[in-house]
Structure formats: structure tokens, C-alpha cells
Amino acid sequence: MDAYNRLEKDIEKHGVSLTCKKTIELLVRLTKNYKDNELEKIITSIMKADIFVYVFFPKHSAIKYPEQSQITCPAKWMALLQEDISFILSKNKAFTLMGLKFDIDDLWVSKSDADRLLHIHTEADTKEKQITDEVTNKFWRNNLDNDKPPKSVEIIEWIIDTYALSRKSAESIDSICRPERFRKGGTKPLK
């Protein structure tokens, strides 16, 4: 049910109008943009409710989300999920919805959701990877055998100074790069 969770968070963060506008701008045709293994992976995620699939629906004037009828957007799209779509996708059959015929070629997905699912990296992802690699090399590569690890403050300040990131982002990168045995808190293993 990741699709619903992301939708709720986006609406909470950006409001209904902006969330719907961004969703519509990022829609791409499923079978035209993804092939073979990618398509199979996306279809599996749709059936597990990890991402929404949409159809253009000229009879509506708003996006309708399953089980979330209070969320509507001014557009002619309808989101389908799980039981509405599993038969269609598993059998590659045409389906009728409110008097209109659709088939798998009429299905659209959010490009950002599909790309995230397929681990297609954006420029921002690549920059984060570059930063984590550099932090690992600079602070941890030669320090793993040392009992006194570099302090988080030192690493965080270096990230902020070097990459002009926010403190929160720098703390996240430090947390990701820090080897398990040097992390504080959390559940300790039983001896």
C-alpha cells in the first residue's frame, strides 16, 4: 500500500491541488515507456499497491482514487489499483470502465514512481551517491580498524562546508556512511 502512503504524505506536504498537478505532469504511457523486465516489475508493483496506474477518462472531471473518494483533482484521469487492474494486467485483456473500453496500452503511470521502483537514478540520486562515496573514502576507508572513529560533528560539518547541504541532509549521509559498530543507540545484540 505504498501508493496510498506516498499520496497521503504528498497531499499533507503540498496540498491536494499541487499534488494532483505534479502527478498529472509526470504521467507516462506504461507500455510505450517500459518494456519486458521493467514492465513486468512495474505491473507486479501495481498489483501489490505500491504504485498507482491511471487511465484517461473523458467522462470525469477529476482524478478519482480508489477507497479515497474524498481526494479529487481537476483532471480527466482515474487511478486504478489492485483488484480493478489485476485481471487486466495478468491476462492482457481489454476492460470496460463506465461504458468505455480500455486495454493495457491505455494505462499510464507516474514516471517518478516507476523510475524509483526500477532504480533509475536521477541527477539528485547520483549526487547523493557521489557524496556518500566521498564521505566513506575520506572518513572510513582507513579508519575501520581504529577504536576511535571520527566524530559525527566533524563529518557533518565537512559535508555542509564541502557540498552546501542542509544539516539534516548531512546528518542523514553521516548516518548512512557510519559503520554499524560505530553507531550509537538502537538495539544491542545479545552476547
N, C-alpha and C positions, 0 to 999 in steps of 0.2 A: 504493500500500500504506500510505497514511497511517493507515488504521483500525488496522492492526496496530501501527504505531509508537506511536500515541496510547495504545492499550490497554496495551502494554508499559510505557510511561512512567507511566501511571496506576497500574498494579499495583506498579511499583517505588516510587512515591511514597506510595501509600495502602494497599497490600496488596490481596490478592485479594478478601476479604470486602467491604471498604468500596467498592472499585471496582465490584463487581457490584451492590451495593445502590444506589449512586448511578446506575448505568446503568439499572437497572430502574425507579427512581423517575422518570427523565426520558424514558421511552419514550412516544411518541405515535403514533397511527394515521396512517400515511402518507397515505392518500387522504382522510382526514377533515380533516387539519390543513393540507394543502398542495394547491394547485390549479394547473392549467395550467403556466405557465412555471416556477414554483417546483418543481412535481412533476417536470417534465422535467429540471431541473437536478439535483435530488436523485437521480433514477434514474440519470443519467449518472455521478454520483459513486459510487453504489453499484457500478455496473458497472466502474468504474476502481479499486475497492477503497479509495476514500477514506473511506467510512463503511460501517458495518455495517447490515444490515437484520435484523429479528428476527421470529420467529413464536412465538405462544404455543403450547406443545407439552405437553399434559397427560400424555403418556406418559413424559416425562422429569422428573427431579427436579433438574436442574442446567442452567445455561446451557452450551451447547457452542459452542466457537468452531472454525471450520474450520482445519485444519492446526495447531491449538493445543489438542489434546485434553487436555493437562496442566492447562489453565485451565478450571476448572469452578466454577460458583456455585450455591448452593442456591436454585434457582428453576425454573419450568417454561417457560423460554424457550430458543430455539435461534437462534443467529446464522447467517445465510446470507450468502454473499458470492460475487461474480463468477460462476463457472460454474454454481453452484447456482441463481442467480437471474436471470442474463442472459436466458435463453429466456423465462422467465415475464414479466419486465418488458417485453421487446421485443415480445412477442406478446399481452400481456394475457391470458394463458391461466391456467387453473386448473392446479394441480400437486398431486401426491400425494407425501407425505413420511411414510415409516414407516406407511403404511396410512391416513393422514388426508389429506383434501382441503383445499387452501388456494387462495386466489386473491389478486390484488393488494390487495383490501380487507382481507386478513388480515395485511398487512405493517406493521411498526412500526419507527420509527427513534428515535434519541436526539434529543430536541428541541434540546439544546445543539449537537450536531454539525450538524444541519440548519440551525439558525439561523446558526451560524458560517459555514457554506457559503453561505447566502443573504445574508450580511452584515446580518442583523437585529441591530441593536445593543441590548445590554443597558445597564442603568444604569451599570455599571462602564466599558463601552466609551465611553459618552457623556462620562463624567467625564475619561477619558484624553484624548479628543479635545479637550475644553474646555481641559485643561491644556496640551496641545501647541500649541493655537491661541494661548493666552495667552503662552506662552514665545516663540513665533515673533514675535508682535506686540511684546512687551516688549524682547526682546534682538536680534532680527534684522531686523525690518521696515526700520528706518532705519540699519542697520549693514552692509548688503551691499556697499557701495562702500568701506567702511573696510578698510584693510590690517591693522588691529589688532582682531581680533574679541574679544568678551567671553570671559573665561576660563571654562572648564568648571566650575571650583570655585565661581565666583560664581553661575553659573546653577543648579548642583546645590543649593547652599545655599539659594538663593531658593526653589526648588521644595520642598525639605524644610520650610523655615520657613512657606511660604505654604499648602501643602497637607498637611503632616504625612505625607508619603510616606516610604518606606524609601529609604536611599541607593541601593540597586540600582535601584529604580523611577525615581528622579530621574536617575540616570546613563543609563538607557535613554531617557528622554524627551529629555535633552540630546543624546544621540547621534542620535535621530530628527530633532530640530529643526535640528541644526547643518548648515549648507550644506556640500556636498561639498568645496568648495575650502578649507574651514577644518578639515577632519578630518585627523587625523594618522594615519600608518601606512597599511597596505594597499598595494596595487599602484599605483605611479605610472604615469601614461600615458606612452607613448614620445613623444619630441619629434622 
